[in-house]
Amino acid sequence: MRSILVMADHKPGSEACLEAAIELARQRDGHLTVLVDTPFSRFIATDPMGGNYILAEALDKARKEDDAFAAAIEERIARSGIPFDVVRSEDDQVSALAAAARLSDLVVVSRSSGQAGELALVSRTPVLALPDASHLALPIRRACVAWDGGEQAAAALRGAVPLLKTCELVKVISVTEKAGGFPATDALRYLSRHGIHADYEEYERQASTEETLAIAVTQSHAELLVMGAYGKSRMREFLFGGVTAYFLKEATAPALLLQH
């Protein structure tokens, strides 16, 4: 995990993401890419006749403000001593992040930005979604892995290995309809090959899968929850709720590492 990508903007949570990305790059002797985006689509208006036109003056002002913002970030990170670059884009934010993430090992976003879920669907790069309310202490010491044996869970587990290597405690957690199922031996065996000792815990579902998992994560005092994104369809999660949607909205949840 040597190539870290983060978007910097003026939204809540952006500062925490930037600090975490800088620290990750420093600890892993890696390279940090900071994306500053001025989405062109925000400055397209529709006239009463149905035609489109560009708000040229507003776009020019936004470009200049973001250019200055990018320059200030360059000056700030230069003092940290880590290799970095600051790139500019005018695509919509998820598309800009997905394009920049193609050769990144990790993307850091804030959970409140609304980008994490969409980005996990369109990019194969692990997405680290951070809560706005708390600072992520690095290296991470306690982590939980949500495990259902599916492809999304397996992809997230593989992507999380570099972060899990520093942990003092790793728990692989399954929520089942009935207690007494089979342990997640494949996941535990995979982690052991990377020198990561993990414990397995199985919880019988009480209310919903997400609420049962949340209780398990809270009891473990986890700083990071690793989970596959949208194990069922995105539309079904939108209509009926689901594990991914729950943890992306839950303000008290720990940092999330998502991958689809």
DRENBA-186372 format. One record per residue: residue in one letter; chain; x, y, z of N, C-alpha, C in turn. Coordinates in nm, 2 decimals. Each point is the difference from the previous one (the first is absolute). Example, Ala and Ser with C-alpha at 12.3 -4.5 7.8 and 13.67 -1.06 7.14 Angstrom:
BEGIN
{pt A A {1.32 -0.57 0.78} {-0.09 0.12 0.00} {0.09 0.12 0.00}};
{pt S A {-0.04 0.11 -0.07} {0.09 0.11 0.00} {-0.08 0.11 0.08}};
***
This chain:
BEGIN
{pt M A {0.09 -0.12 0.00} {-0.09 0.12 0.00} {0.09 0.12 0.00}};
{pt R A {0.06 0.03 -0.12} {0.10 0.11 -0.01} {-0.06 0.12 -0.07}};
{pt S A {-0.11 -0.01 -0.07} {-0.05 0.11 -0.08} {-0.14 0.04 0.06}};
{pt I A {-0.01 0.11 0.07} {-0.12 0.04 0.07} {-0.06 0.12 -0.07}};
{pt L A {-0.13 0.00 -0.02} {-0.08 0.10 -0.07} {-0.10 0.06 0.10}};
{pt V A {-0.01 0.14 0.00} {-0.10 0.06 0.08} {-0.05 0.13 -0.08}};
{pt M A {-0.13 0.02 0.02} {-0.05 0.13 -0.06} {0.00 0.10 0.11}};
{pt A A {0.04 0.12 -0.03} {0.00 0.12 0.09} {-0.11 0.10 -0.05}};
{pt D A {-0.09 0.04 0.09} {-0.09 0.10 -0.04} {-0.04 0.08 0.13}};
{pt H A {-0.11 0.07 0.00} {-0.03 0.09 0.11} {-0.12 -0.07 0.08}};
{pt K A {-0.03 -0.12 -0.02} {-0.11 -0.07 0.07} {0.05 -0.05 0.14}};
{pt P A {-0.10 -0.02 0.09} {0.03 -0.06 0.13} {0.07 -0.14 -0.02}};
{pt G A {0.10 -0.02 0.08} {0.07 -0.13 -0.01} {0.12 0.00 -0.09}};
{pt S A {0.01 0.10 -0.09} {0.11 0.00 -0.10} {0.14 0.01 0.07}};
{pt E A {0.00 0.09 0.11} {0.13 0.02 0.07} {0.04 -0.13 0.07}};
{pt A A {-0.09 -0.07 0.06} {0.03 -0.13 0.06} {0.06 -0.10 -0.10}};
{pt C A {-0.07 -0.01 -0.12} {0.05 -0.09 -0.10} {0.14 0.04 -0.05}};
{pt L A {0.03 0.12 -0.02} {0.13 0.05 -0.04} {0.10 -0.04 0.10}};
{pt E A {-0.02 0.03 0.13} {0.09 -0.04 0.10} {0.03 -0.15 0.01}};
{pt A A {-0.11 -0.08 -0.01} {0.02 -0.14 0.00} {0.08 -0.05 -0.12}};
{pt A A {-0.03 0.05 -0.12} {0.07 -0.04 -0.12} {0.15 0.04 0.01}};
{pt I A {0.03 0.12 0.05} {0.14 0.04 0.02} {0.07 -0.10 0.09}};
{pt E A {-0.07 -0.04 0.11} {0.07 -0.09 0.10} {0.01 -0.14 -0.05}};
{pt L A {-0.09 -0.04 -0.08} {0.01 -0.13 -0.06} {0.12 -0.01 -0.10}};
{pt A A {0.01 0.11 -0.08} {0.11 0.00 -0.09} {0.13 0.01 0.07}};
{pt R A {0.01 0.07 0.11} {0.12 0.01 0.08} {0.04 -0.13 0.06}};
{pt Q A {-0.10 -0.07 0.06} {0.03 -0.13 0.07} {0.04 -0.11 -0.10}};
{pt R A {-0.05 0.01 -0.12} {0.02 -0.11 -0.10} {0.11 0.04 -0.10}};
{pt D A {0.06 0.11 0.03} {0.11 0.05 -0.09} {-0.06 0.00 -0.15}};
{pt G A {-0.12 0.06 0.00} {-0.07 0.00 -0.13} {-0.01 0.14 -0.07}};
{pt H A {-0.08 0.00 -0.10} {-0.03 0.12 -0.07} {-0.14 0.04 0.01}};
{pt L A {-0.02 0.13 0.02} {-0.14 0.06 0.02} {-0.04 0.08 -0.12}};
{pt T A {-0.12 -0.03 -0.06} {-0.06 0.08 -0.10} {-0.12 0.07 0.06}};
{pt V A {0.00 0.13 -0.01} {-0.12 0.08 0.04} {-0.07 0.05 -0.12}};
{pt L A {-0.13 -0.03 0.00} {-0.08 0.05 -0.11} {-0.09 0.12 0.04}};
{pt V A {0.01 0.11 -0.08} {-0.08 0.12 0.03} {-0.09 0.01 -0.13}};
{pt D A {-0.13 -0.01 0.02} {-0.09 -0.01 -0.11} {-0.09 0.12 0.00}};
{pt T A {-0.02 0.05 -0.13} {-0.10 0.11 -0.02} {-0.10 -0.05 -0.10}};
{pt P A {-0.10 -0.07 0.04} {-0.09 -0.07 -0.10} {-0.07 0.10 -0.09}};
{pt F A {0.03 -0.02 -0.13} {-0.05 0.09 -0.11} {-0.16 -0.01 0.00}};
{pt S A {-0.05 -0.11 0.03} {-0.15 -0.02 -0.01} {-0.07 0.09 0.10}};
{pt R A {0.06 0.04 0.10} {-0.07 0.09 0.10} {-0.03 0.14 -0.06}};
{pt F A {0.07 0.03 -0.11} {-0.02 0.14 -0.05} {-0.07 0.00 -0.14}};
{pt I A {-0.08 -0.10 -0.02} {-0.09 -0.01 -0.12} {-0.14 0.03 0.05}};
{pt A A {-0.06 0.10 -0.06} {-0.14 0.04 0.04} {-0.09 -0.03 -0.12}};
{pt T A {-0.13 0.00 0.03} {-0.10 -0.02 -0.11} {-0.09 0.12 -0.01}};
{pt D A {-0.02 0.05 -0.12} {-0.09 0.12 -0.02} {-0.14 -0.04 -0.01}};
{pt P A {-0.10 0.09 0.01} {-0.14 -0.03 -0.01} {-0.04 -0.08 -0.12}};
{pt M A {0.08 0.01 -0.11} {-0.04 -0.07 -0.12} {0.06 -0.14 -0.01}};
{pt G A {0.07 -0.04 0.11} {0.06 -0.14 0.00} {0.14 -0.01 -0.05}};
{pt G A {0.06 0.12 -0.04} {0.14 -0.01 -0.04} {0.09 0.01 0.12}};
{pt N A {0.13 -0.04 -0.03} {0.10 0.00 0.11} {0.10 0.11 -0.03}};
{pt Y A {0.05 0.06 0.10} {0.11 0.10 -0.02} {0.09 -0.01 0.12}};
{pt I A {0.13 0.05 -0.01} {0.10 -0.01 0.10} {0.00 0.13 0.08}};
{pt L A {0.01 -0.01 0.13} {0.01 0.11 0.09} {0.15 0.04 0.00}};
{pt A A {0.05 0.06 -0.10} {0.14 0.02 -0.03} {0.07 0.08 0.12}};
{pt E A {-0.07 0.10 0.04} {0.07 0.08 0.11} {0.01 -0.07 0.13}};
{pt A A {-0.10 -0.08 0.04} {0.00 -0.08 0.12} {0.11 -0.11 -0.02}};
{pt L A {0.00 -0.06 -0.11} {0.10 -0.11 -0.03} {0.14 0.05 0.01}};
{pt D A {0.03 0.12 -0.06} {0.13 0.06 0.01} {0.04 0.03 0.14}};
{pt K A {-0.09 0.05 0.08} {0.02 0.04 0.14} {0.04 -0.13 0.08}};
{pt A A {-0.08 -0.11 -0.03} {0.02 -0.12 0.08} {0.14 -0.06 -0.04}};
{pt R A {0.03 0.01 -0.13} {0.13 -0.06 -0.04} {0.12 0.08 0.07}};
{pt K A {-0.01 0.13 0.01} {0.10 0.07 0.06} {0.01 -0.03 0.15}};
{pt E A {-0.11 -0.01 0.07} {0.00 -0.03 0.14} {0.06 -0.14 0.02}};
{pt D A {-0.04 -0.10 -0.08} {0.06 -0.13 0.02} {0.14 -0.01 -0.04}};
{pt D A {0.05 0.08 -0.10} {0.14 0.01 -0.03} {0.08 0.05 0.12}};
{pt A A {-0.05 0.10 0.07} {0.06 0.05 0.12} {0.00 -0.10 0.11}};
{pt F A {-0.11 -0.07 0.01} {-0.01 -0.11 0.10} {0.10 -0.11 -0.02}};
{pt A A {0.01 -0.04 -0.13} {0.10 -0.10 -0.03} {0.14 0.04 0.03}};
{pt A A {0.03 0.13 -0.03} {0.14 0.05 0.02} {0.03 0.00 0.15}};
{pt A A {-0.10 0.04 0.08} {0.01 0.00 0.15} {0.03 -0.14 0.05}};
{pt I A {-0.07 -0.10 -0.05} {0.02 -0.14 0.04} {0.14 -0.05 -0.04}};
{pt E A {0.05 0.04 -0.12} {0.13 -0.03 -0.05} {0.10 0.05 0.10}};
{pt E A {-0.01 0.12 0.04} {0.09 0.06 0.10} {0.00 -0.07 0.13}};
{pt R A {-0.12 -0.03 0.04} {-0.01 -0.07 0.13} {0.06 -0.14 0.00}};
{pt I A {-0.03 -0.08 -0.10} {0.05 -0.14 0.00} {0.15 0.00 -0.03}};
{pt A A {0.05 0.10 -0.07} {0.15 0.00 -0.03} {0.07 0.01 0.13}};
{pt R A {-0.05 0.06 0.10} {0.07 0.00 0.13} {0.00 -0.13 0.08}};
{pt S A {-0.09 -0.10 -0.05} {0.00 -0.13 0.07} {0.11 -0.09 -0.04}};
{pt G A {0.06 0.03 -0.12} {0.11 -0.08 -0.04} {-0.04 -0.13 -0.08}};
{pt I A {-0.13 -0.02 -0.02} {-0.04 -0.12 -0.07} {-0.01 0.03 -0.15}};
{pt P A {0.02 -0.10 -0.09} {-0.02 0.02 -0.14} {-0.15 0.02 -0.03}};
{pt F A {-0.03 0.09 -0.08} {-0.14 0.03 -0.03} {-0.02 0.08 -0.13}};
{pt D A {-0.12 0.00 -0.05} {-0.04 0.09 -0.11} {-0.14 0.04 0.03}};
{pt V A {-0.04 0.12 -0.05} {-0.13 0.05 0.00} {-0.05 0.01 -0.14}};
{pt V A {-0.12 -0.06 -0.02} {-0.05 0.00 -0.14} {-0.14 0.07 0.00}};
{pt R A {-0.03 0.06 -0.12} {-0.12 0.07 -0.01} {-0.09 -0.08 -0.10}};
{pt S A {-0.13 0.02 0.02} {-0.10 -0.07 -0.08} {-0.13 0.09 -0.01}};
{pt E A {-0.07 -0.02 -0.11} {-0.13 0.07 -0.01} {-0.11 -0.10 -0.03}};
{pt D A {0.02 -0.13 0.02} {-0.11 -0.10 -0.01} {-0.08 0.01 0.13}};
{pt D A {-0.11 -0.08 0.00} {-0.08 -0.01 0.13} {0.09 -0.08 0.09}};
{pt Q A {-0.02 0.01 0.13} {0.10 -0.04 0.10} {0.02 -0.15 0.00}};
{pt V A {-0.10 -0.08 -0.01} {0.02 -0.14 0.00} {0.07 -0.05 -0.12}};
{pt S A {-0.03 0.06 -0.12} {0.07 -0.04 -0.12} {0.15 0.04 0.01}};
{pt A A {0.02 0.12 0.05} {0.14 0.05 0.02} {0.08 -0.09 0.09}};
{pt L A {-0.06 -0.04 0.11} {0.07 -0.09 0.09} {0.02 -0.14 -0.06}};
{pt A A {-0.10 -0.05 -0.07} {0.02 -0.13 -0.06} {0.11 -0.01 -0.10}};
{pt A A {0.01 0.11 -0.08} {0.10 0.01 -0.10} {0.14 0.00 0.06}};
{pt A A {0.01 0.09 0.11} {0.13 0.01 0.07} {0.04 -0.12 0.08}};
{pt A A {-0.10 -0.08 0.03} {0.02 -0.12 0.09} {0.05 -0.12 -0.08}};
{pt R A {0.00 0.00 -0.13} {0.03 -0.12 -0.08} {0.14 -0.05 0.04}};
{pt L A {0.09 0.09 0.03} {0.14 -0.05 0.04} {0.03 0.05 0.14}};
{pt S A {-0.10 -0.01 0.09} {0.01 0.03 0.14} {-0.02 -0.13 0.08}};
{pt D A {0.06 0.00 0.12} {-0.03 -0.12 0.08} {-0.11 0.02 0.10}};
{pt L A {-0.03 0.13 0.03} {-0.10 0.03 0.10} {-0.06 0.14 -0.03}};
{pt V A {-0.13 0.02 0.01} {-0.06 0.13 -0.01} {-0.06 0.04 0.13}};
{pt V A {0.03 0.12 0.05} {-0.05 0.04 0.13} {-0.11 0.11 -0.02}};
{pt V A {-0.12 -0.02 0.05} {-0.11 0.09 -0.01} {-0.07 0.02 0.13}};
{pt S A {-0.08 0.10 0.02} {-0.08 0.02 0.12} {-0.13 -0.07 -0.02}};
{pt R A {-0.05 -0.06 0.10} {-0.13 -0.07 -0.01} {-0.11 0.09 -0.03}};
{pt S A {0.00 0.12 0.05} {-0.11 0.10 -0.03} {0.00 0.05 -0.14}};
{pt S A {0.11 -0.02 -0.07} {0.01 0.06 -0.14} {-0.10 -0.07 -0.09}};
{pt G A {-0.05 -0.12 0.03} {-0.08 -0.07 -0.09} {0.07 -0.07 -0.11}};
{pt Q A {0.13 0.00 0.00} {0.08 -0.05 -0.12} {0.03 -0.15 0.02}};
{pt A A {0.01 -0.05 0.13} {0.06 -0.13 0.03} {-0.08 -0.11 -0.07}};
{pt G A {-0.13 0.00 0.01} {-0.08 -0.11 -0.05} {0.01 0.00 -0.15}};
{pt E A {-0.02 0.11 -0.07} {0.01 0.01 -0.14} {0.14 -0.04 -0.05}};
{pt L A {0.10 0.05 0.07} {0.14 -0.03 -0.05} {0.03 -0.15 0.01}};
{pt A A {-0.05 -0.06 0.11} {0.02 -0.14 0.01} {-0.06 -0.09 -0.11}};
{pt L A {-0.10 0.06 -0.06} {-0.07 -0.07 -0.11} {0.07 0.01 -0.13}};
{pt V A {0.07 0.12 -0.02} {0.06 0.03 -0.14} {0.15 -0.02 0.00}};
{pt S A {0.06 -0.02 0.12} {0.14 -0.02 0.00} {0.04 -0.13 0.07}};
{pt R A {0.11 -0.06 -0.04} {0.05 -0.12 0.07} {0.10 0.03 0.11}};
{pt T A {0.02 0.12 0.02} {0.10 0.04 0.11} {-0.07 0.01 0.13}};
{pt P A {0.06 -0.06 0.11} {-0.07 0.01 0.13} {-0.02 0.15 0.04}};
{pt V A {-0.12 0.02 0.06} {-0.04 0.13 0.04} {-0.01 0.01 0.15}};
{pt L A {0.08 0.09 0.06} {0.00 0.02 0.15} {-0.09 0.12 0.03}};
{pt A A {-0.11 -0.03 0.06} {-0.10 0.11 0.03} {0.01 0.04 0.15}};
{pt L A {0.03 0.12 0.02} {0.03 0.05 0.14} {-0.12 0.08 0.06}};
{pt P A {-0.03 -0.02 0.12} {-0.10 0.08 0.07} {0.05 0.14 0.02}};
{pt D A {-0.09 0.10 -0.01} {0.04 0.14 0.02} {0.03 0.03 0.15}};
{pt A A {-0.07 -0.07 0.09} {0.00 0.04 0.14} {0.13 -0.04 0.07}};
{pt S A {0.08 -0.09 -0.05} {0.11 -0.05 0.08} {0.12 -0.01 -0.09}};
{pt H A {0.12 0.01 0.06} {0.13 -0.01 -0.07} {0.04 -0.15 0.00}};
{pt L A {0.04 -0.05 -0.12} {0.05 -0.13 -0.01} {0.14 -0.01 0.05}};
{pt A A {0.02 -0.08 0.11} {0.14 -0.02 0.05} {0.07 -0.10 -0.08}};
{pt L A {0.12 0.03 -0.04} {0.08 -0.09 -0.09} {0.13 -0.03 0.08}};
{pt P A {0.05 -0.13 -0.01} {-0.06 -0.11 -0.07} {-0.13 -0.05 0.07}};
{pt I A {-0.09 -0.06 -0.08} {-0.12 -0.06 0.06} {0.04 -0.12 0.08}};
{pt R A {-0.06 -0.01 0.12} {0.03 -0.11 0.10} {-0.11 -0.11 0.01}};
{pt R A {-0.13 0.04 -0.02} {-0.11 -0.09 0.02} {-0.09 0.00 -0.13}};
{pt A A {-0.02 -0.11 -0.06} {-0.09 0.00 -0.12} {-0.09 -0.12 0.00}};
{pt C A {-0.11 0.02 -0.06} {-0.10 -0.11 -0.03} {-0.02 -0.02 -0.15}};
{pt V A {-0.01 -0.12 -0.04} {-0.03 -0.04 -0.14} {-0.14 -0.06 -0.01}};
{pt A A {-0.09 0.06 -0.07} {-0.13 -0.06 -0.02} {0.01 -0.10 -0.10}};
{pt W A {-0.04 -0.13 0.03} {0.02 -0.11 -0.09} {-0.13 -0.08 -0.03}};
{pt D A {-0.03 -0.01 -0.13} {-0.11 -0.08 -0.03} {0.04 -0.10 -0.11}};
{pt G A {0.13 -0.01 -0.03} {0.05 -0.10 -0.10} {-0.02 0.05 -0.14}};
{pt G A {-0.06 0.12 -0.03} {-0.02 0.04 -0.13} {0.12 0.07 -0.07}};
{pt E A {-0.02 0.03 -0.13} {0.11 0.05 -0.07} {0.04 0.14 0.05}};
{pt Q A {-0.10 0.08 0.03} {0.03 0.14 0.05} {0.07 -0.01 0.13}};
{pt A A {-0.04 -0.09 0.09} {0.08 -0.01 0.13} {0.14 -0.04 -0.02}};
{pt A A {0.02 -0.10 -0.09} {0.13 -0.04 -0.03} {0.09 0.11 -0.06}};
{pt A A {-0.06 0.08 -0.09} {0.08 0.11 -0.06} {0.04 0.10 0.10}};
{pt A A {-0.09 0.03 0.09} {0.03 0.10 0.11} {0.10 -0.06 0.09}};
{pt L A {0.00 -0.13 0.03} {0.10 -0.06 0.09} {0.14 0.01 -0.06}};
{pt R A {0.01 -0.03 -0.13} {0.13 0.01 -0.07} {0.05 0.14 0.00}};
{pt G A {-0.09 0.10 -0.03} {0.04 0.14 0.00} {0.05 0.05 0.13}};
{pt A A {-0.06 -0.06 0.11} {0.03 0.06 0.14} {0.13 -0.06 0.06}};
{pt V A {0.06 -0.10 -0.06} {0.12 -0.06 0.06} {0.11 0.10 0.05}};
{pt P A {0.04 0.09 -0.08} {0.10 0.10 0.05} {-0.04 0.07 0.13}};
{pt L A {-0.13 0.03 0.01} {-0.04 0.07 0.12} {-0.01 -0.09 0.12}};
{pt L A {-0.04 -0.13 -0.03} {-0.02 -0.10 0.11} {0.13 -0.04 0.06}};
{pt K A {0.11 0.01 -0.08} {0.13 -0.05 0.05} {0.05 0.07 0.12}};
{pt T A {-0.05 0.12 0.03} {0.05 0.08 0.11} {-0.09 -0.03 0.13}};
{pt C A {-0.11 -0.07 -0.02} {-0.10 -0.01 0.10} {0.04 -0.10 0.11}};
{pt E A {-0.03 0.04 0.12} {0.02 -0.09 0.12} {-0.12 -0.10 0.01}};
{pt L A {-0.12 0.04 -0.05} {-0.11 -0.09 0.00} {-0.08 0.01 -0.13}};
{pt V A {-0.02 -0.12 -0.06} {-0.08 -0.01 -0.12} {-0.11 -0.10 0.02}};
{pt K A {-0.13 0.03 -0.02} {-0.11 -0.09 0.01} {-0.07 -0.02 -0.13}};
{pt V A {-0.02 -0.12 -0.04} {-0.08 -0.03 -0.11} {-0.14 -0.03 0.05}};
{pt I A {-0.10 0.07 -0.04} {-0.13 -0.01 0.06} {-0.11 -0.04 -0.11}};
{pt S A {-0.07 -0.10 0.04} {-0.12 -0.04 -0.09} {-0.13 0.01 0.08}};
{pt V A {-0.10 0.05 -0.07} {-0.13 0.00 0.06} {-0.09 -0.10 -0.07}};
{pt T A {-0.05 -0.10 0.07} {-0.07 -0.11 -0.06} {-0.15 0.00 0.05}};
{pt E A {-0.08 -0.08 -0.08} {-0.14 -0.01 0.04} {-0.01 -0.08 0.13}};
{pt K A {0.09 -0.10 0.01} {-0.01 -0.09 0.12} {0.15 -0.03 0.04}};
{pt A A {0.02 0.01 0.13} {0.13 -0.03 0.06} {0.05 -0.14 -0.03}};
{pt G A {0.13 -0.02 0.00} {0.05 -0.13 -0.02} {0.04 -0.04 -0.15}};
{pt G A {0.02 0.11 -0.08} {0.05 -0.03 -0.14} {0.14 -0.03 0.00}};
{pt F A {0.06 0.00 -0.12} {0.14 -0.04 -0.02} {0.09 0.12 0.00}};
{pt P A {0.11 0.00 0.07} {0.09 0.11 0.01} {0.05 0.04 -0.14}};
{pt A A {0.04 0.13 -0.01} {0.05 0.05 -0.12} {0.15 -0.04 -0.02}};
{pt T A {0.02 -0.13 -0.01} {0.14 -0.05 -0.01} {0.08 0.06 -0.11}};
{pt D A {-0.06 0.02 -0.12} {0.07 0.05 -0.11} {0.06 0.14 0.03}};
{pt A A {-0.09 0.08 0.06} {0.05 0.14 0.03} {0.11 0.00 0.10}};
{pt L A {-0.01 -0.09 0.10} {0.10 -0.01 0.11} {0.13 -0.05 -0.06}};
{pt R A {-0.01 -0.10 -0.09} {0.12 -0.06 -0.06} {0.07 0.10 -0.09}};
{pt Y A {-0.08 0.08 -0.08} {0.06 0.10 -0.08} {0.08 0.11 0.08}};
{pt L A {-0.06 0.04 0.11} {0.06 0.10 0.08} {0.13 -0.05 0.06}};
{pt S A {0.00 -0.13 0.04} {0.12 -0.06 0.07} {0.11 -0.01 -0.10}};
{pt R A {-0.03 -0.01 -0.13} {0.11 -0.01 -0.10} {0.07 0.14 -0.01}};
{pt H A {-0.07 0.10 0.04} {0.06 0.14 0.00} {0.06 0.04 0.14}};
{pt G A {0.01 -0.10 0.09} {0.05 0.02 0.14} {-0.10 0.07 0.09}};
{pt I A {-0.13 0.00 -0.03} {-0.10 0.06 0.08} {-0.08 -0.10 0.07}};
{pt H A {0.00 0.00 0.13} {-0.08 -0.09 0.08} {-0.13 0.07 0.03}};
{pt A A {-0.11 -0.07 -0.03} {-0.14 0.05 0.01} {-0.08 -0.10 0.08}};
{pt D A {-0.09 0.05 0.08} {-0.10 -0.08 0.07} {-0.13 0.00 -0.08}};
{pt Y A {-0.08 -0.11 0.01} {-0.12 -0.01 -0.07} {-0.12 0.01 0.11}};
{pt E A {-0.10 0.08 -0.03} {-0.12 0.01 0.08} {-0.12 -0.01 -0.08}};
{pt E A {-0.09 -0.08 0.04} {-0.13 -0.01 -0.07} {-0.11 0.05 0.09}};
{pt Y A {-0.09 0.08 -0.06} {-0.11 0.06 0.07} {-0.13 -0.05 -0.06}};
{pt E A {-0.09 -0.04 0.08} {-0.14 -0.03 -0.05} {-0.07 0.13 -0.02}};
{pt R A {-0.06 0.01 -0.12} {-0.07 0.13 -0.03} {-0.12 0.02 0.10}};
{pt Q A {0.00 0.12 0.05} {-0.11 0.03 0.10} {-0.10 0.09 -0.07}};
{pt A A {0.03 0.12 -0.03} {-0.10 0.09 -0.07} {0.03 0.00 -0.15}};
{pt S A {0.10 0.07 -0.04} {0.04 -0.01 -0.14} {0.15 -0.03 0.00}};
{pt T A {0.05 -0.04 -0.12} {0.14 -0.04 -0.01} {0.09 0.12 0.03}};
{pt E A {-0.04 0.12 -0.05} {0.09 0.12 0.03} {0.00 0.04 0.15}};
{pt E A {-0.12 -0.02 0.06} {0.00 0.04 0.15} {0.08 -0.10 0.08}};
{pt T A {-0.01 -0.13 -0.04} {0.07 -0.10 0.07} {0.15 0.02 -0.02}};
{pt L A {0.04 0.03 -0.12} {0.14 0.02 -0.03} {0.05 0.13 0.08}};
{pt A A {-0.08 0.10 0.00} {0.04 0.12 0.07} {0.02 -0.02 0.15}};
{pt I A {-0.08 -0.09 0.06} {0.03 -0.04 0.14} {0.13 -0.07 0.02}};
{pt A A {0.03 -0.09 -0.09} {0.13 -0.07 0.00} {0.12 0.09 -0.01}};
{pt V A {-0.01 0.09 -0.10} {0.10 0.10 -0.02} {0.03 0.09 0.12}};
{pt T A {-0.11 0.04 0.06} {0.01 0.09 0.12} {0.06 -0.08 0.11}};
{pt Q A {-0.04 -0.12 0.02} {0.06 -0.08 0.11} {0.15 -0.02 -0.02}};
{pt S A {0.04 0.00 -0.12} {0.15 -0.03 -0.03} {0.08 0.13 0.01}};
{pt H A {-0.07 0.11 0.01} {0.07 0.14 0.01} {0.08 0.01 -0.13}};
{pt A A {-0.05 -0.04 -0.11} {0.07 0.01 -0.13} {0.02 0.14 -0.05}};
{pt E A {0.11 0.03 -0.05} {0.03 0.13 -0.07} {-0.03 -0.01 -0.15}};
{pt L A {0.00 -0.12 -0.05} {-0.02 -0.02 -0.14} {-0.10 -0.12 -0.02}};
{pt L A {-0.09 0.02 -0.10} {-0.09 -0.11 -0.04} {0.03 -0.03 -0.15}};
{pt V A {0.03 -0.12 -0.03} {0.03 -0.04 -0.14} {-0.12 -0.07 -0.05}};
{pt M A {-0.06 0.04 -0.11} {-0.12 -0.06 -0.05} {-0.01 0.01 -0.15}};
{pt G A {-0.06 -0.10 -0.06} {-0.03 0.01 -0.15} {-0.12 0.10 -0.02}};
{pt A A {0.01 0.07 -0.11} {-0.11 0.10 -0.02} {-0.11 -0.06 -0.09}};
{pt Y A {-0.12 0.02 0.05} {-0.12 -0.04 -0.07} {0.00 -0.15 -0.05}};
{pt G A {-0.01 -0.09 0.10} {0.00 -0.14 -0.03} {-0.13 -0.03 -0.07}};
{pt K A {-0.11 0.08 0.03} {-0.12 -0.01 -0.08} {-0.01 0.12 -0.09}};
{pt S A {-0.10 0.01 -0.09} {0.00 0.10 -0.10} {-0.01 0.14 0.07}};
{pt R A {0.05 0.10 -0.07} {0.00 0.14 0.05} {-0.15 0.04 0.02}};
{pt M A {-0.08 -0.03 -0.10} {-0.14 0.04 0.00} {-0.07 -0.06 0.12}};
{pt R A {0.03 -0.13 0.03} {-0.07 -0.06 0.11} {0.04 0.06 0.13}};
{pt E A {0.13 0.04 0.01} {0.05 0.07 0.12} {-0.07 0.13 0.02}};
{pt F A {-0.02 0.07 -0.12} {-0.07 0.13 0.01} {-0.14 -0.01 0.05}};
{pt L A {-0.07 -0.10 -0.05} {-0.14 -0.02 0.03} {-0.03 -0.06 0.14}};
{pt F A {0.09 -0.10 0.04} {-0.03 -0.07 0.12} {0.11 0.01 0.11}};
{pt G A {0.11 0.07 -0.04} {0.11 0.02 0.10} {0.09 -0.12 -0.02}};
{pt G A {0.12 0.00 0.07} {0.09 -0.10 -0.01} {0.13 0.03 0.08}};
{pt V A {0.09 -0.09 0.01} {0.12 0.02 0.08} {0.08 0.12 -0.04}};
{pt T A {0.03 0.00 -0.13} {0.09 0.11 -0.05} {-0.07 0.14 0.03}};
{pt A A {-0.13 0.01 -0.04} {-0.07 0.13 0.02} {0.00 0.04 0.15}};
{pt Y A {-0.02 -0.10 0.08} {-0.01 0.02 0.15} {0.13 0.06 0.05}};
{pt F A {0.11 -0.06 -0.03} {0.13 0.05 0.05} {0.05 0.13 -0.06}};
{pt L A {-0.04 0.02 -0.12} {0.03 0.13 -0.07} {-0.07 0.12 0.07}};
{pt K A {-0.12 -0.03 0.05} {-0.08 0.10 0.06} {0.02 0.01 0.15}};
{pt E A {0.05 -0.10 0.07} {0.01 -0.01 0.14} {0.12 0.09 0.05}};
{pt A A {-0.03 0.11 0.06} {0.11 0.10 0.04} {0.10 -0.06 0.10}};
{pt T A {-0.05 -0.10 0.09} {0.09 -0.05 0.10} {0.08 -0.12 -0.05}};
{pt A A {-0.02 -0.04 -0.12} {0.08 -0.12 -0.05} {0.15 0.04 -0.02}};
{pt P A {0.08 -0.10 0.01} {0.15 0.02 -0.02} {0.03 0.03 -0.14}};
{pt A A {0.12 0.02 -0.03} {0.05 0.02 -0.14} {-0.04 -0.13 -0.08}};
{pt L A {-0.04 0.02 -0.12} {-0.04 -0.12 -0.08} {0.09 -0.01 -0.12}};
{pt L A {0.04 -0.13 -0.03} {0.07 -0.03 -0.12} {-0.09 -0.08 -0.09}};
{pt L A {-0.04 0.06 -0.11} {-0.10 -0.06 -0.09} {0.07 -0.05 -0.13}};
{pt Q A {-0.05 -0.11 -0.05} {0.04 -0.04 -0.14} {-0.11 -0.08 -0.06}};
{pt H A {-0.02 0.01 -0.12} {-0.11 -0.07 -0.07} {0.06 -0.11 -0.09}};
***
